[in-house]
């Protein structure tokens, strides 16, 4: 088996892979949900740093642009009001 994580001891990596394989579908879904939540939180933190004057609504809209792409986000949420953009 190839190395997934070059900075991880091979024995620990093998244990992690075994635990993933033994996890129930519900446990795997929970792991995916937790990773999605963590990723979303990191994206929001990055947006807040990039646009410090943005309110929550603008941050949510900018997040939608990143997740969906600008074109789909505009189709779903309408055009981004450029007057409210902070940068």
Residue pairs with C-beta under 8 A, 6 or more apart in sequence:
1 14
1 17
3 10
3 13
4 13
4 17
5 13
8 16
20 28
23 31
40 63
43 63
43 66
43 67
44 59
44 63
47 54
47 59
47 62
47 63
47 66
48 54
48 59
50 87
51 58
51 59
51 62
51 85
51 86
51 87
52 86
53 86
54 62
54 86
58 84
58 85
58 86
61 73
61 77
61 80
64 73
64 76
64 77
65 73
65 80
67 73
68 76
70 80
73 80
74 80
